[in-house]
Amino acid sequence: MKRATTVFLKGSLILFGIIVVSLSLFALPRLASEAAQSYPEFSHLQYPVLIGINLTVVPFLMALYQAYQLLQLIEEKTAFSERAVELLRKIKYDALIIIGMYIVGMVILITQSALQPGIILMWLAIIFACLIISVFSTVLQELLQSAADIKSENDLTV
């Protein structure tokens, strides 16, 4: 893989992380405040929902950092290593943590009778995207584990 490709992907990861952090710090509180003013019957949920969504940023940023490290391994031509397998495993768990947090949030909103159809669709899209990332990471993890095993066998043979 050409270095320009991995540099582009690394830059994309950094930009994506900056955008998500900026949205969670600046846009999300403003939207939550506007929603609390528009729907005063749900204003008591403003801060719990805001905190819950911002908590999901942590595993998301961790997954971005691990993807960045994986690109670093690809640049160093050591992608078929145990370290790469470990990074993919961590990305998978980060995605599963996000799924769990959104499911818990949905259950809490259901118990408060505050789950609107638009919110359900948005959260289901996030859950589905995280599920795809988790499954894809699992497949890549198994593939890299097989490649790393073959590489280590070949290294022992020579």
C-alpha positions in Angstrom: 0.0 0.0 0.0 1.4 3.4 -0.9 2.3 5.7 1.9 0.1 8.5 0.4 -2.9 6.3 1.0 -2.2 5.6 4.7 -1.3 9.3 5.2 -4.7 10.2 3.7 -6.5 7.7 5.9 -4.7 8.9 9.0 -5.6 12.5 8.2 -9.2 11.4 7.6 -9.3 9.7 11.0 -7.9 12.8 12.7 -10.3 15.1 10.9 -13.2 12.8 11.8 -12.2 12.8 15.4 -11.9 16.6 15.5 -15.4 16.9 14.0 -17.0 14.5 16.5 -15.4 16.2 19.5 -16.4 19.6 18.2 -19.9 18.5 17.6 -20.1 16.9 21.1 -18.7 19.9 22.8 -20.4 22.7 20.9 -23.4 21.7 18.8 -24.8 19.0 21.0 -25.3 21.1 24.1 -27.0 23.8 22.0 -29.3 21.2 20.4 -30.1 19.7 23.8 -31.0 23.1 25.2 -33.2 23.9 22.2 -34.9 20.5 22.5 -35.5 21.1 26.3 -37.1 24.5 25.5 -39.3 23.0 22.7 -40.4 20.1 24.7 -40.6 21.1 28.4 -42.2 17.8 29.4 -38.8 16.1 28.6 -36.5 18.9 29.9 -35.5 16.7 32.9 -33.8 14.3 30.4 -31.6 17.0 28.8 -28.5 16.4 30.9 -28.8 12.6 31.2 -29.1 12.2 27.4 -26.3 14.8 26.8 -24.0 12.9 29.2 -24.9 9.5 27.7 -24.2 10.6 24.2 -21.0 12.3 25.2 -19.9 9.1 27.0 -20.2 7.2 23.7 -17.5 9.6 22.2 -14.9 8.0 24.5 -15.0 4.5 23.0 -15.4 6.1 19.5 -12.2 8.1 19.9 -10.4 5.0 21.3 -11.4 3.1 18.2 -10.2 5.9 16.0 -6.8 5.9 17.8 -6.5 2.1 17.4 -7.4 2.4 13.7 -4.6 5.1 13.5 -2.2 2.7 15.1 -3.2 -0.1 12.7 -2.5 2.3 9.8 0.9 2.9 11.4 1.6 -0.9 11.4 0.6 -1.0 7.7 3.1 1.8 6.9 5.8 -0.1 8.8 4.8 -3.3 6.8 4.1 -5.2 10.1 0.3 -5.5 9.5 0.5 -9.3 9.9 1.4 -9.3 13.5 -0.1 -10.0 16.9 -0.3 -6.3 17.6 -2.6 -5.8 14.6 -4.8 -8.6 15.7 -5.0 -7.0 19.2 -5.9 -3.6 17.7 -8.7 -5.1 15.7 -10.0 -6.9 18.8 -10.0 -3.6 20.7 -11.9 -1.9 17.8 -14.4 -4.6 17.9 -15.0 -4.2 21.6 -15.2 -0.4 21.3 -18.0 -0.8 18.7 -19.8 -3.3 21.0 -19.5 -0.9 24.0 -21.1 1.8 21.9 -23.9 -0.5 20.9 -24.5 -1.4 24.5 -24.6 2.2 25.6 -27.1 3.2 22.9 -29.3 0.2 23.8 -29.2 1.2 27.5 -30.1 4.7 26.4 -33.0 3.5 24.3 -34.4 1.5 27.2 -34.1 4.5 29.6 -35.9 6.7 27.1 -38.6 4.0 26.6 -39.2 3.9 30.3 -39.6 7.7 30.3 -41.9 7.6 27.3 -39.6 9.9 25.5 -38.4 7.8 22.6 -39.5 9.5 19.4 -39.5 7.8 16.0 -36.7 10.1 14.7 -34.5 9.3 17.6 -35.2 5.6 17.2 -34.1 5.7 13.5 -31.0 7.7 14.3 -30.0 5.4 17.1 -30.7 2.3 15.1 -28.5 3.6 12.3 -25.7 4.2 14.8 -26.2 0.7 16.3 -26.2 -0.9 12.8 -23.0 1.0 11.8 -21.3 -0.2 15.0 -22.5 -3.7 14.4 -21.0 -3.7 10.9 -17.7 -2.3 12.3 -17.7 -5.0 14.9 -18.3 -7.9 12.5 -15.8 -6.5 10.0 -13.2 -6.2 12.7 -13.9 -9.7 13.8 -13.4 -11.0 10.2 -10.2 -9.0 9.7 -9.0 -10.1 13.1 -9.4 -13.8 12.2 -7.8 -13.2 8.8 -4.8 -11.4 10.3 -4.5 -14.0 13.0 -4.3 -16.7 10.3 -1.7 -14.7 8.4 0.3 -14.0 11.5 0.3 -17.8 12.3 1.5 -18.7 8.8 4.1 -16.0 8.9 5.5 -17.2 12.3 5.5 -20.8 10.9 7.5 -19.7 7.9 9.9 -17.7 10.1 10.5 -20.9 12.2 11.0 -23.0 9.0 13.7 -20.8 7.6 
